[in-house]
Amino acid sequence: MNQSWQIGDTRITRIEELTGPLFDPTQFFPDYQAEVFEKHRAWLYPNHCDEASGRIIASMHSWLIQTPHHNILVDGCIGDDKERMPYRNWHRMQTPWLANFTTAGVAPEDIDFVLCTHLHVDHVGWNTRLVNGEWVPTFANARYVMSAAELQFWQEQHANAAADDAFASVNKQTFEDSVQPILGQSQLIIRDEDLIGDRLFIAITPGHTPGSVTLRLSADHEHAYFCGDICHHPIQVYEPHWNSAFCELPEQAIDTRRQLLETCASENALLMPAHFGPSHAGQVQRQGEDFSFLWESSQPA
């Protein structure tokens, strides 16, 4: 079931692809400490860590933003029919994502912008879909927005991918089936700028990847931040020095994360990450020099 939140006159809907205990925290977080997880037990289990397997709960979802005049999709998850071996759980998937999307009351041709916070495999899959054996843009009338620095980085990674590196191999395939086919509809961002007047603002926020971006929604004096993977998991709100194993620029990732948390706390803004478990979004609160997270209830979409 889709869920929605309201920011002023703008509706935000979470479009789910899948949710579950997907990652081993000892591998996902290079700085993992069991005692830290135990310290946060009260809120971690069962929505954000699975007791039986010990794996962290992750959600793969997109955000649909519906303003009075525009429809914007933030991030495109993993996608169907994609060749993703050796990531067998993501290989040639068949999911209800597209049905969930249309249940929100929009069709692919209604999307004006697709914002790619970054170009990792689990954020661009639905950029394209397989039609008669070819990868074609899912959103025919949209501009696909990404930072120029992000595109350049992955173009270089694609050209230099080592054949014996599984992660590099999957990224290479992802670039070919989910990024290259939409470049004719792309809008490249080279600096912080407004996407739509004073309603949607894009900031280049490197760290997780060199050209990762954050989208700030403003409506009727309320704000929401769509941050991609600056925070993968809510433990990083409480432990902002914890990077994921997939942060390309570790020191910058920590600085970017802390700055985002500071901003959200000071603005009383809603934080809309790409992978948090239920309820998937919330408000960052100051706790002395630290932060905590107040989950924001949604409404059925």
Helices and strands as residue ranges (DSSP letters): E 3-7, E 10-23, H 25-28, H 34-39, H 41-44, E 56-66, E 71-74, G 88-90, H 97-103, G 108-110, E 113-115, G 125-127, E 128-131, E 134-137, E 143-147, H 148-159, H 166-174, I 175-179, G 180-185, E 186-189, E 193-196, E 200-204, E 213-219, E 222-226, H 235-238, H 250-267, E 270-272, E 282-287, E 290-295, E 299-300
